[in-house]
Amino acid sequence: MTINPYLGTLFGYGSDSSAMTGTDRIGLYNKTLKNEDKDTARLSKDPSIKRDLDRLQKAIDTAESPEALLKDPTARKVLLQAYGLAGQEDNVALATRALTSDLKAEGNLASQLTNGAWKTAAQDLDFAKSGLAKLKDPKTFAEIKANYIEYKRVSEVADQSTEVSDALHIRGMEDKTPGVYNVLGDKILRRVALTLAGLPEEIAYQSIESQARQVEKRIDLTEFSTAEGREKLINRYLIISGNTGFSYMA
């Protein structure tokens, strides 16, 4: 399981930081990076987080099947938030069907869903083939714990500035160029790309092909493929966010 520290599409909504200047946002971004280890250590000791993780462990120990495990609200919440699927906690049927998908089976649900985090979670947990065995592996549990704590940390940032939490997501991307349709289908990447391109969210009413052409015409997606390129995009994004007449909230 690859830890995704910024958890993909979680932060579609957050603080309205339009009152912040670009300098304020960059300052918060740099402060967040500087304090990452300290904040992670603090949250790892947070009583509510510890209770959630203890509840997940207890559910793993007592459940007879993945389906039974996912009926536990706290266990389901921790798993979904750790895999970048916050907002789906109450969708028990979808979570159960998607996470127990056999990815080799034609037409499996996890592979069909737009949000690739479902497929990643189904692959990592391997419920379809190994039941709860993978989840009972201490290494897997440790990675889920780290992701859950990171979700909480970035949530705190999002409460102060959605744009800065977006920037953290961009910073944690893989060193490869995202496809334009992947960008448009990802809540955070879409918001960042439209902001950088100076395009309003209303282009959603146009065909997806038209949206793709406009994005590719205005920004170089290869800049997402290197750490240096991402930092340049992040700085531009933090400076210009909130300074246009458009709303970029998904």
matplotlib code that plots the C-alpha trace (Angstrom):
import matplotlib.pyplot as plt

x = [0.0, 1.5, 0.8, -1.0, -0.5, -2.8, -5.6, -6.7, -10.2, -11.0, -10.9, -13.5, -14.7, -12.8, -12.2, -12.9, -9.5, -10.4, -9.5, -6.0, -3.4, -1.2, 1.7, -0.5, -1.2, 2.5, 3.4, 0.9, 2.1, 5.7, 4.7, 2.8, 5.8, 8.1, 5.7, 4.8, 6.7, 5.6, 2.0, 2.1, 3.5, 0.9, -2.0, -0.6, -1.3, -4.7, -7.2, -10.0, -7.7, -6.3, -9.9, -10.8, -7.7, -8.3, -11.9, -10.7, -8.2, -11.0, -13.3, -10.6, -10.0, -13.7, -15.2, -15.7, -15.6, -14.9, -18.6, -19.0, -16.1, -17.5, -20.8, -18.9, -19.2, -15.9, -13.9, -15.6, -14.8, -11.1, -10.6, -12.4, -10.7, -7.3, -7.8, -8.9, -12.6, -14.0, -17.6, -18.5, -18.7, -22.5, -22.7, -22.4, -23.6, -21.2, -18.3, -18.9, -19.4, -16.4, -13.9, -14.7, -14.4, -12.4, -10.3, -9.7, -13.4, -14.8, -17.1, -16.1, -17.4, -14.1, -12.6, -15.7, -15.9, -14.5, -12.5, -9.5, -9.1, -11.7, -9.6, -6.5, -8.2, -9.7, -6.2, -4.4, -6.9, -7.5, -10.7, -12.0, -9.2, -7.7, -10.6, -9.3, -5.8, -4.1, -5.7, -4.5, -0.9, 0.7, 2.5, -0.8, -2.4, 0.6, 0.2, -3.5, -2.8, -0.2, -2.7, -5.5, -3.3, -2.2, -5.8, -6.4, -3.4, -4.3, -7.9, -6.6, -4.9, -8.0, -9.9, -7.6, -7.2, -8.5, -5.9, -3.0, -4.4, -4.7, -1.0, -0.1, -1.9, -0.1, 3.3, 2.6, 1.9, 3.9, 6.6, 4.5, 2.4, -1.3, -3.7, -5.9, -9.0, -7.6, -7.1, -10.6, -12.0, -10.1, -11.7, -8.5, -6.5, -9.5, -9.7, -6.0, -5.8, -8.8, -7.4, -4.0, -5.6, -7.8, -10.9, -14.3, -15.9, -18.8, -16.9, -18.3, -21.4, -19.2, -18.3, -15.4, -13.4, -13.8, -12.7, -9.7, -8.6, -8.9, -6.9, -4.1, -4.0, -3.4, -1.2, 1.7, 0.6, 4.2, 5.0, 3.2, 5.7, 8.7, 9.1, 10.5, 7.6, 5.0, 6.6, 6.4, 2.7, 2.0, 3.5, 1.5, -1.7, -1.3, -0.7, -3.6, -6.2, -9.0, -7.8, -10.0, -13.7, -14.4, -15.3, -13.3, -15.1, -16.2]
y = [0.0, 3.3, 6.0, 8.9, 11.7, 14.2, 11.7, 12.6, 14.0, 14.6, 18.3, 19.6, 22.0, 23.8, 27.3, 30.2, 31.7, 34.6, 36.9, 35.6, 37.1, 35.0, 35.7, 34.5, 31.2, 30.7, 31.4, 28.8, 26.3, 26.7, 26.6, 23.4, 21.7, 22.8, 21.5, 18.3, 16.0, 17.8, 17.9, 14.2, 13.3, 15.4, 13.8, 10.3, 11.0, 12.5, 10.6, 10.6, 9.3, 6.6, 5.5, 5.3, 3.2, 1.0, 0.4, -0.5, -3.0, -4.5, -4.8, -6.6, -9.0, -9.9, -9.7, -12.9, -11.3, -8.1, -7.5, -7.8, -5.5, -2.8, -2.8, -1.2, 2.6, 3.5, 0.8, 1.9, 5.5, 5.0, 2.8, 5.1, 8.2, 6.5, 5.7, 9.1, 8.2, 10.6, 11.6, 8.0, 6.8, 6.5, 4.7, 1.2, -0.7, 1.1, 0.8, -2.9, -3.7, -1.6, -2.7, -6.4, -6.2, -8.8, -6.6, -9.4, -10.0, -8.2, -5.3, -5.2, -2.1, -0.7, -0.5, 1.2, 4.0, 7.4, 7.8, 5.6, 5.5, 2.7, 0.5, 1.3, 0.4, -2.8, -3.8, -3.1, -4.7, -7.7, -8.5, -10.5, -13.0, -13.0, -11.9, -10.1, -11.7, -8.7, -6.2, -8.3, -7.9, -5.4, -3.7, -3.0, -1.7, 0.6, 2.1, 2.6, 4.3, 6.6, 7.5, 8.2, 10.5, 12.2, 12.7, 14.4, 16.6, 17.8, 18.3, 20.8, 22.6, 22.5, 24.2, 27.1, 27.1, 24.8, 26.1, 25.2, 21.7, 21.5, 22.5, 19.6, 17.2, 18.5, 18.3, 14.6, 13.6, 10.9, 12.0, 11.4, 13.6, 13.2, 12.8, 15.7, 13.6, 12.4, 16.0, 16.9, 14.0, 14.7, 17.3, 18.8, 18.6, 20.1, 23.0, 23.7, 23.3, 25.6, 28.2, 28.1, 28.2, 31.1, 29.1, 29.2, 26.1, 26.8, 25.1, 22.0, 22.6, 22.1, 18.8, 17.0, 17.2, 21.0, 21.2, 19.1, 21.2, 24.5, 23.1, 21.7, 25.0, 27.0, 25.0, 22.5, 19.3, 18.0, 20.4, 18.1, 15.4, 16.8, 18.1, 21.3, 21.8, 21.1, 23.7, 26.3, 25.4, 25.5, 28.9, 30.3, 28.6, 30.0, 33.5, 33.7, 31.7, 33.9, 36.8, 36.0, 36.6, 32.9, 30.3, 27.2, 25.2, 21.9]
z = [0.0, -1.1, 1.4, -0.2, 2.3, 0.7, 0.0, -3.4, -3.6, 0.0, 0.2, -2.2, 0.5, 3.2, 4.5, 2.3, 2.2, -0.1, 2.8, 2.7, 0.4, -1.8, 0.6, 3.5, 1.6, 0.8, 4.4, 5.6, 3.1, 4.2, 7.9, 7.2, 5.6, 8.4, 11.1, 9.4, 11.8, 14.9, 13.9, 13.0, 16.4, 18.1, 16.2, 16.8, 20.5, 20.0, 22.2, 19.6, 16.8, 19.1, 20.0, 16.3, 15.5, 18.6, 17.4, 14.0, 15.4, 17.6, 14.6, 12.6, 15.5, 15.9, 12.4, 10.5, 7.1, 5.3, 5.0, 8.7, 9.3, 7.1, 9.0, 11.9, 11.4, 13.0, 11.2, 7.9, 8.6, 9.3, 6.3, 3.9, 5.2, 5.2, 1.5, 0.3, 0.3, 3.0, 2.3, 1.5, 5.2, 5.2, 1.8, 3.3, 0.2, -2.2, 0.2, 0.7, -3.0, -4.1, -1.5, -1.9, -5.7, -7.5, -9.7, -12.2, -12.7, -15.8, -14.9, -11.2, -9.4, -8.1, -11.6, -13.0, -10.4, -11.5, -8.3, -8.6, -4.8, -4.7, -6.9, -4.9, -1.7, -3.1, -4.4, -1.2, 1.2, -1.1, 0.5, -2.5, -2.4, 1.1, 3.3, 6.3, 6.2, 4.5, 6.9, 9.9, 8.7, 11.1, 8.2, 6.5, 9.7, 10.3, 6.8, 7.4, 10.7, 9.0, 6.3, 8.8, 10.9, 7.7, 6.7, 10.1, 9.6, 6.2, 7.4, 9.9, 7.0, 4.9, 7.7, 7.4, 3.6, 0.9, -1.5, 0.8, 1.3, -2.5, -2.7, -0.4, -2.6, -5.7, -3.8, -3.0, -6.6, -8.4, -10.9, -14.0, -16.2, -15.5, -18.4, -19.1, -18.5, -15.2, -14.2, -15.1, -13.2, -10.0, -7.8, -6.6, -9.8, -11.7, -9.3, -9.5, -13.3, -13.9, -11.6, -13.3, -16.7, -15.8, -16.7, -14.8, -13.4, -15.7, -18.5, -17.0, -19.1, -22.2, -23.6, -21.9, -25.1, -25.2, -21.6, -22.2, -25.2, -23.2, -20.3, -22.5, -24.5, -21.3, -19.0, -19.5, -17.8, -17.9, -15.1, -12.7, -13.5, -11.5, -7.9, -9.3, -11.7, -9.1, -6.7, -9.5, -10.1, -6.4, -6.0, -8.9, -7.6, -4.1, -5.4, -7.8, -5.9, -4.7, -6.9, -9.9, -10.4, -10.6, -8.0, -8.1, -5.4, -6.8]

ax = plt.figure().add_subplot(projection="3d")
ax.plot(x, y, z, "-o")
ax.set_aspect("equal")
plt.show()
